């Protein structure tokens, strides 16, 4: 069995040229790709395992909040720390940009997100906080937003009362 010390893992911020790589990763893990965009206001990372894309995560930014989306790790690359590294990278980026809250949609992986401090939230909360992000717009336009479980995570913000 190969161990982490035998493998080279690299996280890199995606560029517009990586759009097909992200779509491929999402399709191979059974996730939706329709609203994936690398437009301004969206940041994606790719986790390379031995030089091959093994996972990805995206953040869609709004004023004071971000939305994690498109979190995927290929089955052959799982249980090697890629998912954790991607999530921590996204949370760190959101914190550094000054976000107070990070949201996400997940009806099936709630236990996973709880490990990172996420708690259940409502569709009304995410609509109010991030109405102009591509995934929220997609959910509203296509009518699925109220069928999904919303999660939120409050971030530490230095200098903010109670943070």
Secondary structure, 3 states (H helix, E strand, C coil): CCCHHHCCEEEEECCHHHHHHHHHHHHHCCCCCCCCCCCCCEEEEEEEECCEEEEEEEEEEECCEEEEEEEEECHHHCCCCHHHHHHHHHHHHHHHCCCCEEEEECCCCHHHHHCCCCEEECHHHHHHHCCCCHHHHHHHHHCCHHHCCEEEEECCCCCCCCC
